[in-house]
Amino acid sequence: MRTHWQTGFTLLELLVVLVTIGLLVGAVAPRYFLQACKFRVKVVGGMVARFLIGYITPRFATVTPEAVMFTYESLNQQKP
């Protein structure tokens, strides 16, 4: 006949596991948050670059050579 075996975990074993998990999270969390912050900075920088390229480039790309020559000639005519 079998004797009665103890089942489950003791409170001490559970506390050791929780402390170990806490130490691992405490060691990894600062690096994770630093990388997440760097990623956000890169994403925002890319968004700003795309906005500037999309907003400014068409305005300068529509300048024709005739418009540039007209501006250059009008500036030269104003000089005495």
ZIZISUL-V868179 format. One record per backbone hydrogen bond with DSSP energy under -0.5 kcal/mol. NH is the residue of the N-H (numbers start at 1). CO is the residue of the C=O. Records with the same first field share a line. If there is no record, write none. Layout:
NH=CO / CO
//
This chain:
14=10
15=11
16=12
17=13
18=14
19=15
20=16
21=17
22=18
23=19
24=20
25=21
26=22
27=23
28=24
29=25
30=26
32=28
33=29
34=30
35=31
36=32
37=33
38=34
39=35
40=36
41=37
42=38
43=39
44=40
45=41
46=42
47=43
48=44
49=45
50=46
51=47
52=48
53=49
54=50
55=51
56=52
57=52 / 53
59=56
60=56
61=57
62=58
63=60
68=64
69=65
70=66
71=67
72=68
73=69
74=70
75=71
76=72
77=73
78=74
79=76
//
